[in-house]
Amino acid sequence: MSPARRVQVLVASTAQGAALLAAALDAGLPGAAEERLLLVANTAAVPETTPAPDALPGFAPLRRRFDRVLSWNAVIRPLHPGAWVPRADDAPLWERQLRALWGLADAEVELAVEGVDAAPAQALARIFPDAPLDVYVTGAAAYGPTPGKLDPLLGTRVRRLLHPGLLPGLRPLLLTEFGVEARAVPAGALRAVLAEAARELPRPDVPEGCALLVGQDPDAPGALAADDEERLQTRMLRGLRELGRRAVVLAPHPATPEQRVRALRERAGELGVELTVPEGAPPPEVLCELLRPALVTGFPPGTLLTAGAVLGLPVARCGTDVPLGRMAPYENADRVPTVIADALLPDLEDPAAVGGRSLPDPGGHGGATGEETRTDLGGLVRAMAFCMWPQVHPELRGEAERFLAAHPEDRVRRHFPRRRLALLALPGALPPALAPVARSATVRRAARRARALGRRVRG
């Protein structure tokens, strides 16, 4: 009896995801298969008004890596792909339907999904309960913790974590509680895919040495409101102007409303900056490879880190304190990537700090305080991972305590709210002046009595 054929279903909800999957296939990471299907999921808030990843400029060269390109939205319409997960009792019916619809018959299905804690990944994992999983991330989220306690029946199905390897000196934390192997997609393979996509785009009429400003995803959790986004982008334009960059290319997210783009154009004109917006909202990473800008700045930390680490371009952050201060809940998955950018990249509003390097050297200094080395960055990320999900990584408590005790007060206050530290009984919860009081045995005994009394009252 001949073995069943193997079919890989690779799911992409962003152009960046499709590019990373293409690079992973070029590097041979997902392994062999008789057929590869790219399943495109448009998870924008209003998919009908936002182009899907396979409709964006530069996607055409990626198609040759896949035997077929399918639409998840078309399969489950009118349900929303970003929210729908089938009921457990309905999953076998959906599996039979999809096997018939996609001509899978009795093939062995393997899944590659972006993240595993939300739809559409959880929907497909439930529909194909025997399918092994590869999980991939496109930015720096691999270095953060798994968002919450994942069902062990799902977590143990994950074979490997694919990520772009943006920080070679930093070990990914995502899914490590399940012993998942992390595999970095080679930077050369990813850059080759981006260069191939860039060759399909017409070059905008902008001078050499322009800057690239990357917009935020307005539908992302924790995205800034329109007014806050405009104020921060104005700061970015002003910072670019002070650096002598009067020609700026804007890379808005495909879901960005046109009125926001028009408002930023007007603001740029008032500041004396010529703002160019390419047609079709091509992915910013592809624009980076097409234009080779003199400087890249903007919102998504993953894009900035990719531009610096993979494409070797000068990058700078601006106003990262704004999203960090408003990011809720504290467990937001974008927190760790934003903190990494805040710690590692130079400040656009500090001209002396913005040099020609793409990223600091592994043993060099970061951008936030002038004293964070790559080793310190690992300690910072792991301490933050414990503060975000202590029930997922309880083994990190000791490391978090040592890091918080060893670093200055301004560092603790910048990334670790006192209330959070107090809740977890970590160093830095109290101002330094009160630390001797907190260490007093008498005070600790009184606190224990008060807690015991409170429990009896509540009971």
C-alpha positions, 0 to 999 in steps of 0.5 A: 500500500502506497503512503498517503501523499503529503500536502502542506497548507501554509496560511498567510494573513499578511504580505510579510507572512507570505514572503517569510513562507516563501523564503522558508520554502526556498531554504527547505525548512518546512520539508518535502511535500507533494503539494503546497497550498497557500491559504490567504486569510484577509483578517482586516476589520473590513476585508471587503475594503482592504486588499488581501495579501495576494492582491498587493503589489509584488506578490506575483513572484511569490506564487511560483513557490505554491501549487495553488493559492486559495482564499480562506475568506471565500470558504467561510464567508460571511464569517470573519476569518479573524474571529471564527473558530468552528465548534468542536462538534462541527470540526469533522464536518468542516474537515470533510468539506475542505478535503472535498473542496480542495481535493485533498482526499485522504492526504496527510495534511501539515499546517504552517500558521502565523501564531497559534493562539487565535483564528484562523490558526486555531480554526484550521488546527481544530478542523485538521486535528491530526495535522502537525503544526509549524508556527511562524512569526514575521517580526520580533514576537518570537522573542516574547512569551507565548500569549497565555497558557496554550492548550497542551493538546495544541501546543504539543502538536507544534514541531518548529517555530520559524522566525526571521532571526532578527537578533542572533544573540537573543534566544526566542521564548515563544512556545519554549514551554512545549520544547518547540525548536526555533529555526531562523529563516536565513536572512539571505533567503528572505532578502532574495524574496524581497528583492524578487518582489521589488523587481515587479514594482515601478520605482516611485519618482523620488531622489536617492537618499530619501527616507521611508516612513512606515505607517501603523496597522489601524486594526491592530490591537493597541493601535493609536487613535487617528489624532495620536497617530497624526501627532506622532507622525508629525514628530517623525516628519519633523525629525527627518527634516532636522536630519536633512531628509526632505524627500520622504516616502510613506508606506501606509498600511493597506487598511489605512483610511485615505483621509489619514493619508491626505491629512499627513500629506498636508502636514508634510507640506506645512513642514516643508517635506515632500511626501510621496505615497506609492500606489497600491500600498506595497509592503514596506519591506519590499519598498525598502529593498526597492528604494534602499532609503537613507533612513527608515522610521515609523511604527511597526517594530518588526518592520524596522528591525527587519530593515536593519537586520535583514536589509542592512539599512539605517533605522531609527525609532521615534516616540516608542514611549507613546504606544508603550504608555497606552498599550493595554492590556500589559500582556499585549503581544506587541509589547516585547517587540516595541520594547526591543525597538525602544532599547536597541534603536537610536532615537530619531529626535536625537540627531547625534544618535542616528548614524549610518549603522543598521543595528548596533553591534552585538556588543555595542550600545542600544538606543534607549539609555546608552547602556543596554548591551545585547546581553542586557537586552536578553535580561530585559526581555526575559524579565518582561516575559515573566511580568507579562505571563508569570504563569507561563514562565514561572522559572524566570522569576529569579532572573527577573528579580536579579535584572530588576534589582541590578538596573537603574530606577529609570529603567524599571519605571520605563518598562515595568509599572510599579503596580505590576511589580508590586502585584508580583512582589518584584524589586522596584515596586517601591521608591528607593526611599521606602525600600528600607521600610519594606525590608523591615521585619516588623513591617513585613509581619504587619503586612502578613497580619493585614493580608490574613485579616483581609482573607478572613473578612472576605471569607 
